[in-house]
Amino acid sequence: MKVVCLNLNGSAGGFFSFIYLGDSVVKMQSIWTKLGKRLILFVFMIFLLSVAVFYVARLTPGDPLQSFFGDAMETMSTEQLDAARERLGLTGPIYLQYVRWIAKVCKGDFGLSLRYKKPVSQVVGPLLGNTLILGVTAYALVFLLAIGLALICVRYEDRFIDKLICRLGTTAFYVPAFWLGVVLVLLFSVNLRWLPSSGAYGLGKASDLPDRFKHLIMPLAVMILSHLWYYGYMIRNKLLDEVRRDYVLLARTKGLGKTEVLVKHCFRNVLPTIVSVMAISIPHVLSGTYVAETVFNYPGIGLLAVNSAKYHDYNLLMVMVLITGALVILAGMSAQFINEIIDPRMRELDEAGIKIADA
């Protein structure tokens, strides 16, 4: 930051200071310009996603009125069905239906769920919290355990424990999540009767924390075992590259222990890369959350998305896809932003691309 102060002693003996912020102002303006452009890009991508999903959903075979009326639809006359379609916004060309839908969304109205016969916001709201509990907990545990396993493997490289963790991790990674979930249900729910096989809590126990924890154990186990070694192996390789650098040999010759060098120096240098990987991994872990919800019938937005597509619940499906798409796009943008902070070369390339686009 450049600061320039001018002292002017006039007839009145006044003292005036002028501060010029220089490069800091330019950099701040550049950051806000980037954020503004990325916000515009985010909105544009969400718009394209909504158009694509809206058209594909309407072109798939099946009648959404079946979800709304069920078996009663068979006794309804043609006039009644046409009136129902008109009331639910299912008439007219697809582009006109989309215009009507987007106009309501801009007003905060996401429409009516055809299956649950309630406003979409009332259906999604309670279940979103369940998904956040499962997803955030699994996300934190996956990376805490991955970092721990990576440090152990590097500390005892090529020894028995390193080889054992690598083999067990690789085996667990290739086990299908659906199959693993079924095995856990058969073992701990059907045979041993230790854990509940489905749901987020027992009947009337929504505020019972121990009961909620019991319902989380198996979904968390499936998610952790499915993702743990993928990121653990990645972090392990990064750390192995770091411990082979010259400064590590110099630190060891000065008398520092292997564990001390690994934790205080190598891990600190690799940490920015780990943070970047964590940002990129959000869509991966999110997809695992949806799988776990489906396997264990866990009431979250993943299971809700599957059911909305199955029963042609258009309004609910649109919101589910937009929530998922927004998380994926934000994760990608966050990863890019972190990479630019970590590696100045990425920032220079991004700035060069912006200049070329502006030209």
C-alpha positions in Angstrom: 0.0 0.0 0.0 1.3 3.4 -0.9 0.7 6.3 1.5 1.5 9.9 0.8 1.1 12.7 3.4 1.3 16.4 2.5 1.8 18.9 5.4 0.6 22.4 4.4 1.2 25.2 7.0 -1.0 28.1 5.9 -1.6 31.5 7.5 -4.1 29.9 9.8 -1.5 27.3 10.9 -3.7 24.5 9.5 -2.4 20.9 9.0 -3.9 18.9 6.2 -3.1 15.3 5.5 -3.9 13.6 2.2 -3.7 9.8 2.0 -3.3 8.0 -1.2 -4.1 4.3 -1.0 -2.7 3.5 -4.4 -2.4 -0.2 -5.2 -4.7 -1.3 -2.4 -7.6 0.6 -4.0 -6.9 -0.9 -7.4 -6.7 -4.4 -6.0 -9.9 -4.0 -4.0 -11.7 -2.8 -7.2 -10.3 -5.8 -9.1 -11.6 -8.2 -6.4 -15.1 -6.6 -6.5 -15.0 -6.7 -10.3 -14.2 -10.4 -10.3 -16.9 -11.1 -7.7 -19.4 -9.2 -9.8 -18.6 -11.1 -13.0 -18.7 -14.4 -11.2 -22.1 -13.6 -9.7 -23.4 -12.8 -13.2 -21.9 -16.1 -14.5 -23.5 -17.9 -11.6 -26.9 -16.5 -12.3 -26.5 -17.3 -16.0 -25.5 -20.9 -15.4 -28.4 -21.4 -13.0 -30.8 -20.0 -15.6 -29.4 -22.4 -18.3 -29.8 -25.3 -15.8 -33.4 -24.4 -15.0 -34.3 -24.2 -18.7 -32.7 -27.5 -19.5 -34.3 -29.4 -16.6 -37.7 -27.7 -17.2 -37.8 -28.9 -20.8 -36.4 -32.4 -20.1 -38.9 -32.9 -17.3 -41.9 -31.9 -19.4 -40.8 -34.1 -22.3 -40.4 -37.3 -20.2 -43.4 -39.8 -20.5 -45.9 -39.8 -17.7 -48.8 -37.6 -16.4 -48.1 -35.4 -13.4 -51.8 -35.4 -12.5 -51.4 -39.0 -11.5 -49.2 -37.8 -8.6 -51.8 -35.2 -7.6 -55.0 -37.1 -7.9 -53.8 -40.7 -7.6 -56.5 -43.4 -8.4 -59.2 -40.7 -8.3 -58.0 -39.5 -11.7 -59.6 -42.5 -13.4 -63.1 -41.3 -12.3 -62.6 -37.7 -13.5 -64.0 -36.4 -16.7 -61.9 -34.8 -19.5 -63.2 -31.3 -18.6 -62.2 -31.8 -15.0 -58.7 -32.9 -16.0 -58.3 -30.0 -18.4 -59.3 -27.6 -15.6 -56.9 -29.2 -13.2 -54.0 -28.8 -15.7 -54.9 -25.2 -16.3 -55.0 -24.5 -12.5 -51.6 -26.2 -12.0 -49.9 -24.4 -15.0 -49.5 -27.5 -17.1 -51.2 -26.2 -20.3 -49.8 -24.3 -23.3 -46.4 -24.6 -25.0 -43.4 -25.5 -22.8 -41.7 -22.2 -23.2 -44.9 -20.4 -22.0 -45.1 -22.7 -19.0 -41.5 -21.8 -18.2 -42.2 -18.1 -18.4 -45.1 -18.5 -16.0 -42.9 -20.6 -13.7 -39.9 -18.2 -13.7 -42.2 -15.2 -13.1 -43.6 -16.8 -9.9 -40.1 -17.8 -8.8 -39.0 -14.2 -9.1 -41.8 -13.4 -6.6 -40.7 -16.1 -4.2 -43.4 -18.5 -5.2 -41.9 -21.9 -6.1 -45.3 -23.5 -6.8 -47.2 -26.4 -5.4 -45.8 -29.9 -4.9 -48.1 -32.2 -6.9 -47.3 -35.2 -4.7 -47.4 -33.6 -1.3 -50.1 -31.0 -2.2 -48.3 -28.3 -0.2 -46.1 -25.3 -1.3 -42.6 -26.5 -2.3 -41.0 -24.4 0.3 -42.9 -26.1 3.1 -41.9 -29.5 1.8 -38.2 -28.7 1.3 -37.6 -26.7 4.4 -37.7 -29.4 7.1 -35.8 -31.9 5.0 -33.0 -29.6 4.1 -31.9 -29.5 7.7 -31.6 -33.3 7.8 -29.4 -33.3 4.7 -27.2 -30.6 6.1 -26.7 -32.6 9.3 -25.8 -35.7 7.4 -23.7 -34.0 4.7 -21.7 -31.6 6.9 -21.0 -34.3 9.5 -19.8 -36.7 6.9 -17.8 -34.0 5.1 -15.9 -33.1 8.3 -15.3 -36.7 9.3 -14.1 -37.7 5.9 -11.4 -35.0 5.8 -10.4 -35.3 9.4 -9.9 -39.0 9.1 -8.3 -38.7 5.7 -5.7 -36.3 7.0 -5.0 -38.5 10.0 -4.6 -41.7 7.9 -2.4 -39.8 5.4 -0.1 -38.6 8.2 0.2 -42.1 9.7 1.0 -43.6 6.3 3.7 -41.0 5.5 5.1 -41.3 9.0 5.4 -45.1 8.6 6.0 -45.2 4.9 6.5 -48.7 3.4 6.0 -50.3 6.9 3.3 -52.7 7.8 0.7 -50.2 9.0 1.2 -48.1 5.8 0.6 -51.1 3.6 -2.3 -52.3 5.7 -4.1 -48.9 5.5 -3.5 -48.7 1.8 -4.9 -52.1 1.1 -7.9 -51.7 3.4 -8.6 -48.2 2.0 -8.4 -49.4 -1.6 -10.8 -52.3 -0.9 -13.3 -50.1 0.9 -13.2 -47.5 -1.9 -14.2 -50.1 -4.6 -17.1 -51.5 -2.5 -20.4 -50.2 -4.0 -22.2 -47.9 -1.5 -25.6 -49.5 -2.2 -24.2 -53.0 -1.4 -22.4 -51.8 1.7 -25.6 -50.1 2.9 -27.6 -53.3 2.5 -24.9 -55.4 4.3 -24.9 -52.9 7.2 -28.7 -53.1 7.5 -28.7 -56.9 7.4 -26.0 -57.0 10.1 -26.8 -54.3 12.5 -30.6 -53.9 12.0 -32.0 -57.3 11.0 -29.6 -59.7 12.8 -28.2 -57.8 15.8 -31.0 -55.2 16.1 -28.6 -52.6 17.4 -29.4 -49.8 15.0 -32.5 -48.5 13.1 -32.6 -49.3 9.4 -34.2 -46.1 8.1 -35.4 -42.6 9.0 -33.8 -39.7 10.7 -35.4 -40.3 14.1 -38.0 -42.5 15.8 -41.7 -41.7 15.9 -42.1 -38.6 18.1 -38.4 -38.3 18.9 -37.4 -35.5 16.6 -35.8 -33.6 19.5 -34.1 -36.7 21.0 -30.4 -36.3 20.2 -29.3 -39.9 21.1 -32.0 -41.3 18.9 -30.9 -39.0 16.0 -27.3 -40.1 16.5 -28.3 -43.8 16.2 -30.1 -43.1 12.9 -27.0 -41.3 11.6 -24.5 -44.1 12.3 -25.0 -46.3 9.3 -25.5 -43.5 6.7 -22.3 -41.9 8.0 -20.5 -45.2 7.9 -21.4 -45.7 4.2 -20.4 -42.2 3.2 -17.1 -42.3 5.1 -16.0 -45.7 3.8 -17.0 -44.7 0.3 -15.0 -41.4 0.2 -12.3 -41.7 2.9 -9.5 -43.4 1.1 -10.0 -41.4 -2.2 -9.0 -38.2 -0.4 -6.7 -40.0 2.1 -4.6 -41.4 -0.7 -4.5 -38.0 -2.5 -3.3 -36.2 0.7 -0.8 -39.1 1.3 0.8 -38.6 -2.1 1.0 -34.8 -1.6 2.7 -35.3 1.7 5.1 -37.9 0.3 6.2 -35.4 -2.4 6.7 -32.8 0.3 8.8 -35.0 2.6 11.3 -35.6 -0.2 12.2 -32.0 -0.6 15.6 -30.7 0.3 14.5 -28.6 3.2 13.2 -31.7 5.0 16.7 -33.4 4.8 18.2 -30.1 6.1 15.8 -30.0 9.0 16.5 -33.7 9.9 20.3 -33.0 9.9 19.7 -30.2 12.4 18.2 -32.7 14.8 14.4 -32.3 14.2 12.4 -35.4 14.6 10.5 -37.0 11.6 7.1 -36.4 13.2 7.9 -32.8 14.1 9.1 -32.0 10.5 6.1 -33.8 9.0 3.5 -32.0 11.1 5.0 -28.6 11.6 6.6 -28.1 8.2 5.4 -30.6 5.5 1.7 -30.6 6.5 1.7 -26.8 6.8 3.0 -26.4 3.3 0.5 -28.9 1.9 -2.5 -27.5 3.8 -3.4 -24.9 1.1 -3.7 -27.8 -1.5 -5.8 -29.8 1.0 -8.2 -26.8 1.4 -8.5 -26.5 -2.4 -9.3 -30.3 -2.6 -11.9 -29.9 0.1 -13.6 -27.2 -2.0 -13.6 -29.3 -5.1 -14.9 -32.3 -3.2 -18.2 -30.8 -2.2 -20.2 -32.1 -5.2 -18.6 -35.6 -4.7 -19.6 -35.8 -1.0 -23.1 -34.3 -1.9 -23.7 -37.1 -4.3 -22.7 -39.6 -1.6 -25.3 -38.0 0.7 -28.0 -38.5 -1.9 -27.0 -42.2 -2.3 -27.0 -42.7 1.5 -30.4 -41.1 1.9 -31.9 -43.4 -0.8 -30.4 -46.6 0.7 -31.5 -45.8 4.2 -34.7 -44.0 3.4 -33.3 -41.0 5.2 -35.7 -38.0 4.9 -33.5 -35.4 3.1 -33.4 -33.5 -0.2 -31.6 -36.4 -1.9 -34.4 -38.8 -1.3 -36.9 -36.0 -2.1 -35.2 -35.4 -5.4 -35.4 -39.1 -6.4 -39.1 -39.2 -5.5 -39.9 -35.9 -7.3 -38.4 -37.3 -10.5 -40.2 -40.6 -10.0 -43.6 -39.1 -9.5 -43.2 -36.2 -12.1 -43.5 -33.6 -9.3 -42.2 -30.8 -11.6 -42.1 -27.9 -9.2 -40.4 -29.9 -6.5 -37.9 -31.4 -9.0 -37.0 -27.9 -10.2 -36.1 -26.7 -6.7 -34.2 -29.9 -5.9 -32.1 -29.5 -9.1 -31.5 -25.8 -8.6 -30.4 -26.3 -5.0 -28.0 -29.1 -6.1 -26.8 -27.1 -9.1 -26.2 -24.0 -7.0 -24.0 -26.0 -4.5 -22.0 -27.6 -7.3 -21.4 -24.3 -9.1 -20.5 -22.5 -5.9 -18.1 -25.3 -5.0 -16.4 -25.0 -8.3 -16.1 -21.2 -8.1 -14.8 -21.4 -4.5 -12.2 -23.9 -5.6 -11.0 -21.6 -8.4 -10.9 -18.6 -6.0 -8.9 -20.6 -3.4 -6.5 -21.8 -6.2 -5.9 -18.2 -7.3 -5.0 -17.3 -3.7 -2.7 -20.2 -3.3 -1.1 -20.0 -6.8 -0.5 -16.4 -8.2 -0.1 -17.9 -11.6 -3.7 -18.9 -11.7 -4.7 -15.4 -10.8 -2.5 -14.0 -13.6 -4.1 -16.4 -16.1 -7.6 -15.4 -14.9 -6.8 -11.7 -15.2 -5.3 -12.3 -18.7 -8.5 -14.1 -19.7 -10.7 -11.2 -18.4 -8.6 -8.6 -20.4 -8.9 -10.7 -23.5 -12.6 -11.0 -23.1 -13.0 -7.3 -22.5 -10.9 -6.5 -25.6 
